[in-house]
Amino acid sequence: MAGGFDNEDAVDVDEETLERRRGRERKGRPVGRYLMCVHVRPDATQIAVLEGRNLIEHYVSRPQDDATQIHGNIYLGKVQNVLPGMEAAFVDIGTPKNAVLYRGDVQYDQDDVEERGNDKDVRIEQMLRGGQTILCQVTKNPIGTKGARLTQEVSMPGRFVVLIPNSSTYGISKRLSDDERKRLRRVLDDVKPAEHGVIVRTAAEGATPDELRRDVQRLVGQWQAIEALAARTRAPALLYREPDLAVRVIREEFNRDYRGVIIDDPALYAEVGEYVSALIPELAERVELYDEPDLPIFERHHVHEQLHKALDRKVWLPSGGSLIIERTEALTVIDVNTGKNVGKDNLEETVYRNNLEAADEIARQLRLRDIGGIIVIDFIDMEIKKNREDVQRAFKEALARDKTRTQVFDISELGLVEMTRKRVSEGLVEAFSATCPTCAGRGIVLDDTLL
């Protein structure tokens, strides 16, 4: 079954509430920090998110991605083998590579476990066995040689809430104010189903009780359809597919901070328009069809030239310094150079200013290139402790704008900053490239005559 919606999902909201959510306008035109451009071709759909005129995020979806871009999909899987030494099980979900389910992501009934003691002592081989059928959801796409990662705690995101089926989870986004959290808690007590968990999203700020109730009811209906399908299906099978990339990104991102979503394909424009009209009616007029045949949408908004720069290993900083970004199997290394930046006063001040520029640009590049895993940054050495602390603080503030989870450690004795960024997708460079068949990705050709 596909992840969908229908016009019954639409809910009537009074004009005052709609006006409050509509966002600012100037001279009749919507005003916002962000703009989303959607470019559709037969072989791919590309989505660019611009802040002002700067490209900050980019997504690519291809028809053949059905086997690899499966984050959020729900499957009926078949356990292939359980590995006690890895505390994991390999599960066949019908994709080319078996997916992996770790012990911490397994849900089990204590009555099914023999010789059970403390809950933490229950081993994965007591919870799962080969050939067993399980319902699971993908939390991480397969990347490279690694299969997808699974969980048995399914979550279904709506516009205002996330439904956690068969769970006692109860939560409200910490980004909301205390007063709003109290109001939503009162509403949630009325609308939360007894048998399912619910988490209220940041987008629920100002949502009416009726809107929250409809959102929960829609998700419960989806879950009941998934359960019914699972009951009459043989594993491995896909039970629920996340909607198209454009709809998915709009569901997660689109709010009054966007001045618009511009789409250059009439069919997708109609689909997105229907979705937004049903679930985010106050922003429906911000979805536009781009129909300038002489100038492609990515040329009109200068996306292509910024994409070319984002695929280069060298990034120039405003004052003449540069970054070198090198990706390897194990980690990504970023080297900061002063380059043409010779400064005015003294070396320490020049290096400090250069590192501050680099901190801001590195955060932008990590988000734009969607670089995940371990990242090591070699800032230029600074003698003054306060300068090092300032650069560290500026870097963490710049990373705070990134919705993907990051963890940053202090500058080490060698002047290196180690950090991790959750790996969600393959990354921008990989999406636009294939491994060189001659050198197999090493970037060198060996001299066979000497071998």
N, C-alpha and C positions, 0 to 999 in steps of 0.2 A: 504494500500500500504506500502511496506517496504522502508526504507531509503537505496538507493542503488547508484550505479555508473556504468558506462559502459566504454568501451575502447574509446568511442568518447570524454570522459572527458580529455583524455591525450592531452597534448599540447607540441608542439616542442619548446625546449629551446636551445639556442646556447651553445656550449661546454664550453665557458669561464664562463657563468653564472652558469652552472651545477658544474663546477670545484670549483667555489667560495663557493657554498652551500654544497659541498660534505663533508666538515669537514676534520679534520686532520687524517693522517695515519702514522703509524710507521712500517717499514719493511713490507709494503704491507697489514698491518692489521689496521682496523679502530680504532681510539682512541677517547674515550669520557668518561665523568664522570658517565654516567648511562647505565644500561643494563636492558632490559625487558625480563622476562621469562614467557612464557605462557604454562600452564599445563592443558591439556584437559582430563577429565574423563567423562564417560557416565552421571554421576549425577551432574557434576559441571565443570565450567571452572574457573581457578584461574590465576590471573596475579600478578606477583611480580615485583616491580621496585627496583633495587639495585643501590646505590651510592657507587662506589668502591665495597666492599663486604658487605656493610650494607644494610639491608632491610629497605626501607623508605616508601613504599606504597604497599598496597595489596588490590586486588579487587576479589570478588567472584560473579559468575553469575550461576544461576541454571535454568533448563527448567521451573520450576514452578514460576520463578520470573516475568513472563509476567504480573502478576497482581499487583506486588509490585515495581519492578524496572522499572518505567515508566517515569522517568524524561526526558523531551524533547519530549515525544510523543504528537501528536496533535489529538484532538478529536472533534467530533460533539456532544455536550452535551445538556442535557435537564434540565432546571432550575426546581428543585423540590420545594423549598420554599425559600423565601427571609426573612431574619431576620434583621429588622431595628435596633434593640438594639445592634446587633453584627456588624452592617455595613458589612454584608456578606450574601452570598447566597450559598445554597447547590445545587450541580449540579450532576446529574446522568451521568457518562461517561462510564457506563458499567462495572465498577470495583465493587468488593464486598462492599466497603464503598463509600458513596457519597463524591465527592471532594468539596473543599471550595474555593469560589471566593470572595476576599475582595473588598471593594468599590474602593480602589486605583488601582486595577488591571482591572477594568471594562472599556471597550471602548464603547462609546455611541455617537449617532448622536443627537446633540442639538435639531434638529427639531422634534425628537421623544419625547422630554421631555415637559410635560405640566407644566404650572405655573413656568417656570424657571426664576431664578434670576441670581445671581453671580454663576459662574461655580463651586465654592467650596461649594455652598449651595445646589447643586443638591444631593438629597438623593438616596441611592441605590434602594429603592422601586419605585423611579421614572424612574430609568434606566432599571430595570429588573422586570419581573413578572413570576409567576409560569407557567410552561408549555412551556415557550419560548425556542427556539432552538438557541444555541450559538456555535461559533467556538472558541476553547480554547486550551491552551498548558499547560502541567504540568511543574511547576517550582520546585516542591519539592515532593519527593516520599512519599507515605503513610508510617508512622512510628508508630508502636504500635497501639494505639486506634485512632490516628488521620488520617483523610483521606488526600488524595493528595491535594496540593495547586495549584491553577490555575492562569493563566493570559490570558487576551484577546489580549495582545500585543505579537504576535507570533514572534519568532526569529529562523532563520535557519542558523546554522553555516556551512561554507565551509572551505576550507583550508586557504584562505587568507582573506576572508571577512565574515561578518555575515549579512544576509539579514533580514530586518525588514519590512514585507509586509504592504502595505497601511499606510505608515508612512513617516514623513518628516525628521526622524532621519538621522544625518550625522556626523560621527565621525571617528577619527583615534587614534589608541592606543597611550597613553602617554608615553609608554616605548620606543618608537622610537625616534631617534635623530631629531632635528629641521629640518635639511636639508632633511632627508628622509620623514618627514611629509609633507614638502612643495612639494616634488616630487610626493608623493602619492596623495596629494590633487589635483594636476593638472591632474593626471591620472583618479582620481575618478570623476572629473567634466565631463569627456568624457564617462565613463562606467556606471555611476549611472542611473538606470531607473527613469523616472520622477515620477512614482506613488509609488515607494518603497524607504525605507530608507536603508542605508548601513553603517556598521561600519567596518573599516579596522583593522585586527588583527595584533598582533606583528609579526606573522609568515610571513607577507607580506613584510618584509624587503628585498629589492633587487628584488622583484617580477616584472616581465615585464608587460607592459600594456596589452599584449595579454593574459597572464595568469590571470590577474585580470578580464579581460572581460569574459573569458571562465568560471571563477568561478562564476561570477555574473549571467551569462546566464544559467548556470547549476542550480543554486538555484532558479532563476525565473521560469524555466521549472518545477522544483519540486513543487513550490508553485501553479502554474497553474493547475498541475495535482491534487493537494490537493483540490483546489477550485472546480474543475470539479467533483471530487468524492463527495464533500460535497453537491453539488447541486442535486445529484441523490440518496442521502443516507438518511435514516431515523435515527434520533437520538434515543438512544445513539449509537455512532459508532466510532471505531478507524480509523482515516484518514491517519496517518503517524506514523510509528514505527521507533524509532532510531535504527541504525544498531547494530549488535552484540557487546558485551562489548569490545572484543579485538579490533575491528575496531574503536569503539568510543574512547577508550583510546589512540590508535595510532593517531587518528585524532587530539586529544587535546594535546598530549604530544610529539610525535615523531619528533625530529629535529636532527641537526648535533651534539648535545651534547650527543646523544646516540651512544654507540659503536655497538649496535645491538639489534635486537628483535629475540629471539630464541623461536620457537614453536615446541611442541612435537606431533602435530597432522597434518598429511598430508593434510586433507581437509581444515582445518582452515589456514594452511600455504599457500595453493593455493589461498584461498580467500583474505587473507591479502596481499600476494604477488601481486595479481592483483590490489588491491586497491592502494598499495604504488607505483607500476609501473605506474599507471594512474595519480595519483595526486602528488606523491613525488618521481619522477623518480631518482633523484640524490642519494636517500638513498635506492633504491631497493635492492642493493647488501648487505645491512646490515640486511636484513630479512633472517634468516637461519632456516632450518629444523633440529631439534635435533633428532638424531636416534642412541642413545647408549642404546640398550635394557637392558643391565645389571645394569645400574645406572640411576634411575629416575632423571629428570631435576632438581627437587627441592632439591634432595640430592646432586647432582653435584655442585650446587651453594649455598649450606648450607642455603636454605630458610626455610626448615622444623624446624630446631633447633631454628631459630630466631622467627618463628611463635609461637612455644611453649612458648618462653619467653614473647612474646607480649600478650599472653593470661593470663599470671600470674598477680596477683594483686601486686606483689612485683618486683621492678626493681632495680638491683644493679648498682651503679655508679662506675667509674673506681677506685677511691681512697678508696672505701670501704663503702661509704654512700649508702643510698637507698631511693627509692620512694615507697609509698603505694598509689595505685590508686583505689578508691572506686567509683562505679557508682550507682546512685539512679535515681528514676523517675524524680526528680526535677533538679538535677545538679550532676556534677562530682567533687569529692574532692580529691586533691593530697596532701599528707603529705610528707615533706622532712625530712629525718633523717640523722644524722652523722654516725650511725651504727658503723662499724669497723674503721671508719676514725677518728683516735685520734690526727692527726696533729703532728707538730714538734715545733712550736714556742709558740703561745698563742691561747686562745679560739676564739677570734674575727677573727684571720687569718684563723683558721681551718674552722670556720663556713662560712666565706666569700668564701673560695675556694670550699667548699662543695656546697654552693648555686649556684656558677657559673657553676659547673658541672651539677647540677640539672636543671638549666635554659635551658641548651642546650639539655639535655635528655628529659625534659618535652615536648619541642617543637617537638622533633622527635617522641615521643610516641603519642602525640595528632594526628599527621599526620598519623602515622602507624596504630593506632587503630581507626582512623576516629571518634574521640570523638567530638560531637557537643553540642550546647546549652550553658548553664551557667557552668563555671568551676571556682572553688575556690582553690587557691594554698597556702598552709601554709609553706612558707619558714622559715628556722630557724632564730630567731630574731638576728638582727645585731645592735650594738650600734652606729657605725659610719655612718653618713648620706651619705658620699661619697660611702661607700661600698654598701649601699642600692640602690643608684642611678646606680652604676656599674652593679649590678645584674639585675636591671630593664632594663637597656640599652641592656645588653647581651641577655636577654630573648626576647626583641622586635626584635633584629637583627636575632635571631634564628627563630622566627616566620615569618620573612619576606620571608623565603624560601618556606613557605607554600602557595600554590595557593588558598586555601580556606580562605575566608575573616575572619579576627579575629579583636577583639577590646580589648585592655588591659588597665586597670586602674592602677593608682599608688598604691604602697604598703600602706595599711590602717593603722590606729592606732594600730590595733591588729596584724600587721605583715602579713596580708593576701593580696594576689593579686587576684582581681576579673577580669574575662575576659569572653568573649563570642567567640564561633567559630561557623560559620554557619553550621547548621545541614543539611547534604545532604543525607546521607544514614543511615542505621540502626547501623553501627559500626562493628568493627572486632569481638568483643566478641559475639555479638548477631548473627552474620553470622555463627559462629561455634558452637552455643549452642541453647538449648531450655530450657524454664522455668521448674524448678524441679516440678513434679506433686505432690510431698509429701508436700513441704513447700511453694509452689506457689511463689518461688523466694525470700523468706525472709531469708533463710539460717538458720532457726531454726525449731525445731519440738516441739510443745507445749505438756506439760504433761497433757493428758486428765484425768488422775486419780484425779488430784487436781481441775478439773473443773466440 
